[in-house]
């Protein structure tokens, strides 16, 4: 399973742009094949479940040469490798 690594604020524009350019959108169930709900909610406030939040999307990509999934929430990419 993947663990939280960083978000776009703690990274560089170059790494984030490359990751986003290669990204494929995935569904909630696909995300859970890579990251546990406990890991996700250690990063996010669980007042609104991520899978029901219309402003959240999930992706699979590569970050700095490592396969990753990321959650885009409020225009911030949260990266799990």
MARDREN-138397 format. One record per atom (N, C-alpha, C, CB): atom name; x, z, y negated; residue number from 0; residue in one letter. Coordinates in steps of 0.001 Angstrom, whole numbers, plus 500000, padded with zeros to 6 digits. Each point is the difference from the previous one (the first is absolute). Last residue first. Glycine has a CB too. Example, Ala and Ser with C-alpha at 12.3 -4.5 7.8 and 13.67 -1.06 7.14 Angstrom:
+--------+--------+--------+--------+--------+---------+
| martor |   east |     up |  north | zadren | tordren |
+--------+--------+--------+--------+--------+---------+
|      N | 512850 | 507080 | 502250 |      1 |       s |
|     CA | 500820 | 500060 | 498810 |      1 |       s |
|      C | 499230 | 500730 | 498910 |      1 |       s |
|     CB | 501184 | 497855 | 500628 |      1 |       s |
|      N | 499106 | 502075 | 505092 |      0 |       a |
|     CA | 499110 | 500000 | 498810 |      0 |       a |
|      C | 500900 | 500000 | 498800 |      0 |       a |
|     CB | 498108 | 501246 | 501173 |      0 |       a |
+--------+--------+--------+--------+--------+---------+
This chain:
+--------+--------+--------+--------+--------+---------+
| martor |   east |     up |  north | zadren | tordren |
+--------+--------+--------+--------+--------+---------+
|      N | 502814 | 497545 | 492405 |     80 |       x |
|     CA | 500887 | 499232 | 500885 |     80 |       x |
|      C | 500248 | 500787 | 501275 |     80 |       x |
|     CB | 501097 | 498881 | 498021 |     80 |       x |
|      N | 495465 | 500700 | 497261 |     79 |       x |
|     CA | 500283 | 500735 | 501232 |     79 |       x |
|      C | 500860 | 499118 | 500886 |     79 |       x |
|     CB | 497822 | 501304 | 499848 |     79 |       x |
|      N | 500364 | 499096 | 494585 |     78 |       x |
|     CA | 500659 | 499272 | 501076 |     78 |       x |
|      C | 500343 | 500931 | 501154 |     78 |       x |
|     CB | 500919 | 498380 | 498330 |     78 |       x |
|      N | 495743 | 500704 | 497100 |     77 |       x |
|     CA | 500542 | 501141 | 500753 |     77 |       x |
|      C | 500496 | 499446 | 501331 |     77 |       x |
|     CB | 498416 | 501705 | 498881 |     77 |       x |
|      N | 500228 | 496203 | 495973 |     76 |       x |
|     CA | 500241 | 499745 | 501407 |     76 |       x |
|      C | 500685 | 501205 | 500622 |     76 |       x |
|     CB | 500163 | 497523 | 499570 |     76 |       x |
|      N | 496392 | 501771 | 496012 |     75 |       x |
|     CA | 501280 | 500544 | 500463 |     75 |       x |
|      C | 500105 | 499755 | 501493 |     75 |       x |
|     CB | 500025 | 501771 | 498180 |     75 |       x |
|      N | 496025 | 497310 | 499047 |     74 |       x |
|     CA | 501093 | 499076 | 499640 |     74 |       x |
|      C | 501392 | 500574 | 500289 |     74 |       x |
|     CB | 498511 | 499066 | 498235 |     74 |       x |
|      N | 497430 | 503154 | 503198 |     73 |       x |
|     CA | 500151 | 500079 | 498541 |     73 |       x |
|      C | 501229 | 499220 | 499526 |     73 |       x |
|     CB | 498877 | 502251 | 500027 |     73 |       x |
|      N | 501457 | 497721 | 504741 |     72 |       x |
|     CA | 498992 | 500939 | 499470 |     72 |       x |
|      C | 500265 | 500153 | 498515 |     72 |       x |
|     CB | 499785 | 501250 | 502222 |     72 |       x |
|      N | 501874 | 496089 | 502582 |     71 |       x |
|     CA | 499942 | 499768 | 498567 |     71 |       x |
|      C | 498824 | 500812 | 499465 |     71 |       x |
|     CB | 501029 | 497652 | 500197 |     71 |       x |
|      N | 502305 | 502658 | 504309 |     70 |       x |
|     CA | 498661 | 500221 | 499464 |     70 |       x |
|      C | 500096 | 499766 | 498504 |     70 |       x |
|     CB | 499357 | 501682 | 501830 |     70 |       x |
|      N | 503765 | 496566 | 502664 |     69 |       x |
|     CA | 499852 | 500710 | 498744 |     69 |       x |
|      C | 498550 | 500034 | 499575 |     69 |       x |
|     CB | 502302 | 499326 | 499343 |     69 |       x |
|      N | 501661 | 499790 | 504966 |     68 |       x |
|     CA | 498623 | 499856 | 499557 |     68 |       x |
|      C | 499942 | 500719 | 498663 |     68 |       x |
|     CB | 499009 | 499869 | 502389 |     68 |       x |
|      N | 505405 | 497777 | 500400 |     67 |       x |
|     CA | 499267 | 501075 | 499341 |     67 |       x |
|      C | 498506 | 499680 | 499949 |     67 |       x |
|     CB | 502039 | 500551 | 498632 |     67 |       x |
|      N | 503441 | 498004 | 503282 |     66 |       x |
|     CA | 498556 | 499788 | 500120 |     66 |       x |
|      C | 499268 | 501191 | 499375 |     66 |       x |
|     CB | 500314 | 498622 | 502122 |     66 |       x |
|      N | 504551 | 500138 | 496083 |     65 |       x |
|     CA | 499327 | 500816 | 501016 |     65 |       x |
|      C | 498521 | 499638 | 500078 |     65 |       x |
|     CB | 501645 | 501867 | 499611 |     65 |       x |
|      N | 501632 | 496336 | 497155 |     64 |       x |
|     CA | 500425 | 499626 | 501349 |     64 |       x |
|      C | 499332 | 500762 | 501129 |     64 |       x |
|     CB | 502117 | 499418 | 498984 |     64 |       x |
|      N | 496694 | 501296 | 496395 |     63 |       x |
|     CA | 501453 | 500168 | 500079 |     63 |       x |
|      C | 500514 | 499759 | 501426 |     63 |       x |
|     CB | 499882 | 501650 | 498101 |     63 |       x |
|      N | 495279 | 498133 | 502167 |     62 |       x |
|     CA | 500563 | 500656 | 498821 |     62 |       x |
|      C | 501488 | 500227 | 500235 |     62 |       x |
|     CB | 497780 | 501122 | 499461 |     62 |       x |
|      N | 497707 | 495790 | 502508 |     61 |       x |
|     CA | 501381 | 500428 | 500221 |     61 |       x |
|      C | 500498 | 500590 | 498684 |     61 |       x |
|     CB | 500422 | 498211 | 501802 |     61 |       x |
|      N | 494292 | 501435 | 500267 |     60 |       x |
|     CA | 501028 | 499181 | 499379 |     60 |       x |
|      C | 501373 | 500452 | 500470 |     60 |       x |
|     CB | 498529 | 499617 | 497996 |     60 |       x |
|      N | 495598 | 501256 | 501863 |     59 |       x |
|     CA | 501165 | 500035 | 500878 |     59 |       x |
|      C | 501031 | 499068 | 499379 |     59 |       x |
|     CB | 498609 | 500506 | 502109 |     59 |       x |
|      N | 496795 | 502376 | 495773 |     58 |       x |
|     CA | 500818 | 498816 | 500247 |     58 |       x |
|      C | 501100 | 500283 | 501011 |     58 |       x |
|     CB | 499509 | 499215 | 497689 |     58 |       x |
|      N | 495476 | 502592 | 499554 |     57 |       x |
|     CA | 501064 | 500290 | 500967 |     57 |       x |
|      C | 500721 | 498707 | 500364 |     57 |       x |
|     CB | 498703 | 501977 | 500912 |     57 |       x |
|      N | 497952 | 500399 | 494795 |     56 |       x |
|     CA | 500206 | 498939 | 500987 |     56 |       x |
|      C | 501263 | 500303 | 500798 |     56 |       x |
|     CB | 498839 | 498300 | 498514 |     56 |       x |
|      N | 497193 | 504009 | 497723 |     55 |       x |
|     CA | 501201 | 500137 | 500825 |     55 |       x |
|      C | 500082 | 498825 | 500959 |     55 |       x |
|     CB | 499914 | 502520 | 499819 |     55 |       x |
|      N | 496392 | 498596 | 497136 |     54 |       x |
|     CA | 501162 | 499626 | 499189 |     54 |       x |
|      C | 501322 | 500089 | 500770 |     54 |       x |
|     CB | 498749 | 500796 | 498005 |     54 |       x |
|      N | 496838 | 500492 | 503694 |     53 |       x |
|     CA | 499963 | 498557 | 499730 |     53 |       x |
|      C | 501237 | 499528 | 499234 |     53 |       x |
|     CB | 497504 | 500119 | 499977 |     53 |       x |
|      N | 501794 | 504010 | 503578 |     52 |       x |
|     CA | 500292 | 499808 | 498581 |     52 |       x |
|      C | 500111 | 498510 | 499710 |     52 |       x |
|     CB | 501195 | 502229 | 499882 |     52 |       x |
|      N | 498253 | 499899 | 504490 |     51 |       x |
|     CA | 498733 | 499748 | 499293 |     51 |       x |
|      C | 500192 | 499749 | 498514 |     51 |       x |
|     CB | 498870 | 501419 | 501676 |     51 |       x |
|      N | 504709 | 499691 | 501427 |     50 |       x |
|     CA | 499317 | 498867 | 500633 |     50 |       x |
|      C | 498680 | 499653 | 499316 |     50 |       x |
|     CB | 501065 | 500650 | 502147 |     50 |       x |
|      N | 501593 | 503152 | 496447 |     49 |       x |
|     CA | 500631 | 498718 | 499676 |     49 |       x |
|      C | 499228 | 498813 | 500557 |     49 |       x |
|     CB | 502188 | 501161 | 499972 |     49 |       x |
|      N | 495459 | 503537 | 498690 |     48 |       x |
|     CA | 500703 | 499402 | 501146 |     48 |       x |
|      C | 500545 | 498609 | 499654 |     48 |       x |
|     CB | 498509 | 501297 | 501564 |     48 |       x |
|      N | 500830 | 502688 | 494969 |     47 |       x |
|     CA | 499287 | 498766 | 500347 |     47 |       x |
|      C | 500759 | 499381 | 501169 |     47 |       x |
|     CB | 499139 | 499614 | 497594 |     47 |       x |
|      N | 502451 | 504434 | 501224 |     46 |       x |
|     CA | 498659 | 500216 | 499452 |     46 |       x |
|      C | 499118 | 498775 | 500220 |     46 |       x |
|     CB | 500960 | 501557 | 498281 |     46 |       x |
|      N | 503889 | 499532 | 502984 |     45 |       x |
|     CA | 498951 | 499511 | 500905 |     45 |       x |
|      C | 498592 | 500271 | 499487 |     45 |       x |
|     CB | 501571 | 500360 | 501871 |     45 |       x |
|      N | 503664 | 498560 | 496112 |     44 |       x |
|     CA | 498922 | 500985 | 499911 |     44 |       x |
|      C | 498859 | 499475 | 500868 |     44 |       x |
|     CB | 500675 | 500763 | 497627 |     44 |       x |
|      N | 504341 | 497590 | 503528 |     43 |       x |
|     CA | 498813 | 499789 | 499168 |     43 |       x |
|      C | 499071 | 501204 | 500016 |     43 |       x |
|     CB | 500176 | 497565 | 500450 |     43 |       x |
|      N | 503933 | 502416 | 502042 |     42 |       x |
|     CA | 500378 | 499279 | 498783 |     42 |       x |
|      C | 498830 | 499924 | 499018 |     42 |       x |
|     CB | 501660 | 498662 | 501329 |     42 |       x |
|      N | 497891 | 503222 | 502950 |     41 |       x |
|     CA | 501058 | 500823 | 499415 |     41 |       x |
|      C | 500479 | 499375 | 498688 |     41 |       x |
|     CB | 500704 | 500786 | 502304 |     41 |       x |
|      N | 496088 | 497030 | 500398 |     40 |       x |
|     CA | 499430 | 501021 | 499131 |     40 |       x |
|      C | 501013 | 501037 | 499554 |     40 |       x |
|     CB | 497855 | 499643 | 501141 |     40 |       x |
|      N | 503503 | 496815 | 501789 |     39 |       x |
|     CA | 499375 | 499416 | 498806 |     39 |       x |
|      C | 499521 | 501077 | 499043 |     39 |       x |
|     CB | 499309 | 498024 | 501352 |     39 |       x |
|      N | 502376 | 503334 | 502819 |     38 |       x |
|     CA | 501076 | 499496 | 499142 |     38 |       x |
|      C | 499424 | 499418 | 498712 |     38 |       x |
|     CB | 501412 | 499514 | 502031 |     38 |       x |
|      N | 495521 | 501853 | 501230 |     37 |       x |
|     CA | 500693 | 501164 | 499437 |     37 |       x |
|      C | 501123 | 499576 | 499058 |     37 |       x |
|     CB | 499442 | 501302 | 502064 |     37 |       x |
|      N | 498279 | 495406 | 500420 |     36 |       x |
|     CA | 499198 | 500477 | 498874 |     36 |       x |
|      C | 500663 | 501217 | 499355 |     36 |       x |
|     CB | 497905 | 499132 | 501108 |     36 |       x |
|      N | 505315 | 497425 | 501367 |     35 |       x |
|     CA | 498931 | 500946 | 500349 |     35 |       x |
|      C | 499216 | 500390 | 498744 |     35 |       x |
|     CB | 501373 | 500878 | 501944 |     35 |       x |
|      N | 501196 | 494340 | 499058 |     34 |       x |
|     CA | 500120 | 501260 | 499257 |     34 |       x |
|      C | 498860 | 500921 | 500415 |     34 |       x |
|     CB | 501121 | 498831 | 498038 |     34 |       x |
|      N | 499358 | 496833 | 503988 |     33 |       x |
|     CA | 501364 | 500196 | 499495 |     33 |       x |
|      C | 500233 | 501370 | 499381 |     33 |       x |
|     CB | 500083 | 497577 | 499604 |     33 |       x |
|      N | 495709 | 500719 | 502108 |     32 |       x |
|     CA | 500911 | 499682 | 501101 |     32 |       x |
|      C | 501448 | 500281 | 499619 |     32 |       x |
|     CB | 498395 | 498256 | 500796 |     32 |       x |
|      N | 498063 | 502128 | 496031 |     31 |       x |
|     CA | 500106 | 501174 | 500869 |     31 |       x |
|      C | 500811 | 499742 | 501266 |     31 |       x |
|     CB | 497813 | 500733 | 499113 |     31 |       x |
|      N | 501202 | 495728 | 497852 |     30 |       x |
|     CA | 500903 | 500954 | 499361 |     30 |       x |
|      C | 500233 | 501206 | 500902 |     30 |       x |
|     CB | 499204 | 499246 | 497741 |     30 |       x |
|      N | 497585 | 497617 | 503574 |     29 |       x |
|     CA | 501356 | 499486 | 500195 |     29 |       x |
|      C | 501030 | 500948 | 499398 |     29 |       x |
|     CB | 499111 | 497654 | 499980 |     29 |       x |
|      N | 496350 | 503293 | 499306 |     28 |       x |
|     CA | 500356 | 500236 | 501408 |     28 |       x |
|      C | 501402 | 499494 | 500324 |     28 |       x |
|     CB | 497584 | 499830 | 500599 |     28 |       x |
|      N | 500663 | 499267 | 495057 |     27 |       x |
|     CA | 500240 | 501430 | 500201 |     27 |       x |
|      C | 500458 | 500287 | 501430 |     27 |       x |
|     CB | 498273 | 500516 | 498254 |     27 |       x |
|      N | 502628 | 494504 | 500197 |     26 |       x |
|     CA | 498848 | 500896 | 499966 |     26 |       x |
|      C | 500447 | 501441 | 500253 |     26 |       x |
|     CB | 498497 | 498128 | 500792 |     26 |       x |
|      N | 504521 | 497799 | 496810 |     25 |       x |
|     CA | 499540 | 500478 | 501303 |     25 |       x |
|      C | 498806 | 500928 | 499802 |     25 |       x |
|     CB | 502339 | 499802 | 500961 |     25 |       x |
|      N | 500924 | 496073 | 496320 |     24 |       x |
|     CA | 499013 | 501078 | 499953 |     24 |       x |
|      C | 499538 | 500350 | 501408 |     24 |       x |
|     CB | 499257 | 499251 | 497714 |     24 |       x |
|      N | 505598 | 498857 | 500855 |     23 |       x |
|     CA | 498760 | 499540 | 500611 |     23 |       x |
|      C | 499028 | 501165 | 499975 |     23 |       x |
|     CB | 501202 | 498307 | 501489 |     23 |       x |
|      N | 503789 | 500312 | 495751 |     22 |       x |
|     CA | 498955 | 500866 | 500547 |     22 |       x |
|      C | 498817 | 499227 | 500574 |     22 |       x |
|     CB | 500693 | 501710 | 498359 |     22 |       x |
|      N | 503580 | 497017 | 499193 |     21 |       x |
|     CA | 499930 | 499770 | 501444 |     21 |       x |
|      C | 498796 | 500681 | 500652 |     21 |       x |
|     CB | 502476 | 499808 | 500004 |     21 |       x |
|      N | 498497 | 500648 | 495271 |     20 |       x |
|     CA | 499953 | 498554 | 500252 |     20 |       x |
|      C | 499847 | 499677 | 501483 |     20 |       x |
|     CB | 501411 | 499659 | 497979 |     20 |       x |
|      N | 499247 | 504846 | 500623 |     19 |       x |
|     CA | 498648 | 499538 | 499678 |     19 |       x |
|      C | 499855 | 498501 | 500286 |     19 |       x |
|     CB | 499815 | 501795 | 498233 |     19 |       x |
|      N | 504474 | 500156 | 502303 |     18 |       x |
|     CA | 499062 | 500561 | 500972 |     18 |       x |
|      C | 498588 | 499456 | 499773 |     18 |       x |
|     CB | 501409 | 502081 | 500141 |     18 |       x |
|      N | 501944 | 496778 | 496746 |     17 |       x |
|     CA | 500249 | 499341 | 501295 |     17 |       x |
|      C | 498998 | 500485 | 501049 |     17 |       x |
|     CB | 502455 | 499788 | 499434 |     17 |       x |
|      N | 497411 | 502346 | 496363 |     16 |       x |
|     CA | 499547 | 498605 | 499900 |     16 |       x |
|      C | 500195 | 499252 | 501313 |     16 |       x |
|     CB | 500553 | 500025 | 497565 |     16 |       x |
|      N | 501154 | 504376 | 502118 |     15 |       x |
|     CA | 498535 | 499992 | 500049 |     15 |       x |
|      C | 499472 | 498575 | 499938 |     15 |       x |
|     CB | 499941 | 502259 | 498908 |     15 |       x |
|      N | 504703 | 498403 | 500607 |     14 |       x |
|     CA | 499572 | 500335 | 501359 |     14 |       x |
|      C | 498472 | 499944 | 500132 |     14 |       x |
|     CB | 502042 | 501454 | 500256 |     14 |       x |
|      N | 499772 | 497811 | 495418 |     13 |       x |
|     CA | 500436 | 498953 | 500927 |     13 |       x |
|      C | 499521 | 500277 | 501424 |     13 |       x |
|     CB | 502004 | 499599 | 498554 |     13 |       x |
|      N | 497323 | 503616 | 498005 |     12 |       x |
|     CA | 499068 | 498876 | 499885 |     12 |       x |
|      C | 500364 | 498903 | 500995 |     12 |       x |
|     CB | 499634 | 500535 | 497568 |     12 |       x |
|      N | 501733 | 504471 | 503682 |     11 |       x |
|     CA | 500362 | 498997 | 498992 |     11 |       x |
|      C | 498969 | 498883 | 499997 |     11 |       x |
|     CB | 502449 | 500545 | 500269 |     11 |       x |
|      N | 496632 | 504830 | 500935 |     10 |       x |
|     CA | 500740 | 498879 | 500554 |     10 |       x |
|      C | 500426 | 499075 | 498870 |     10 |       x |
|     CB | 498727 | 500164 | 502177 |     10 |       x |
|      N | 498298 | 503756 | 497601 |      9 |       x |
|     CA | 501308 | 500471 | 500427 |      9 |       x |
|      C | 500885 | 498906 | 500563 |      9 |       x |
|     CB | 498952 | 502161 | 500451 |      9 |       x |
|      N | 496587 | 496975 | 498070 |      8 |       x |
|     CA | 500604 | 500712 | 498875 |      8 |       x |
|      C | 501413 | 500473 | 500345 |      8 |       x |
|     CB | 497711 | 500723 | 499250 |      8 |       x |
|      N | 499453 | 497240 | 504028 |      7 |       x |
|     CA | 500617 | 499024 | 499100 |      7 |       x |
|      C | 500690 | 500669 | 498814 |      7 |       x |
|     CB | 498261 | 498349 | 500683 |      7 |       x |
|      N | 501474 | 504596 | 503644 |      6 |       x |
|     CA | 498987 | 499167 | 499353 |      6 |       x |
|      C | 500703 | 499093 | 499001 |      6 |       x |
|     CB | 498198 | 501779 | 500294 |      6 |       x |
|      N | 503418 | 500685 | 504656 |      5 |       x |
|     CA | 500042 | 500020 | 498543 |      5 |       x |
|      C | 498779 | 499271 | 499458 |      5 |       x |
|     CB | 502532 | 500085 | 500011 |      5 |       x |
|      N | 498031 | 501416 | 504720 |      4 |       x |
|     CA | 501362 | 499799 | 499502 |      4 |       x |
|      C | 500060 | 500178 | 498486 |      4 |       x |
|     CB | 500453 | 498429 | 501902 |      4 |       x |
|      N | 496287 | 503095 | 502701 |      3 |       x |
|     CA | 500066 | 499655 | 498581 |      3 |       x |
|      C | 501448 | 499906 | 499557 |      3 |       x |
|     CB | 497795 | 501130 | 499589 |      3 |       x |
|      N | 501188 | 497865 | 505524 |      2 |       x |
|     CA | 499916 | 501134 | 499091 |      2 |       x |
|      C | 500107 | 499515 | 498568 |      2 |       x |
|     CB | 500990 | 501519 | 501736 |      2 |       x |
|      N | 497526 | 496385 | 503577 |      1 |       x |
|     CA | 500736 | 499914 | 498740 |      1 |       x |
|      C | 499748 | 501239 | 499144 |      1 |       x |
|     CB | 499852 | 497489 | 500084 |      1 |       x |
|      N | 500151 | 501909 | 505497 |      0 |       x |
|     CA | 499161 | 500000 | 498817 |      0 |       x |
|      C | 500885 | 500000 | 498753 |      0 |       x |
|     CB | 498160 | 501220 | 501249 |      0 |       x |
+--------+--------+--------+--------+--------+---------+
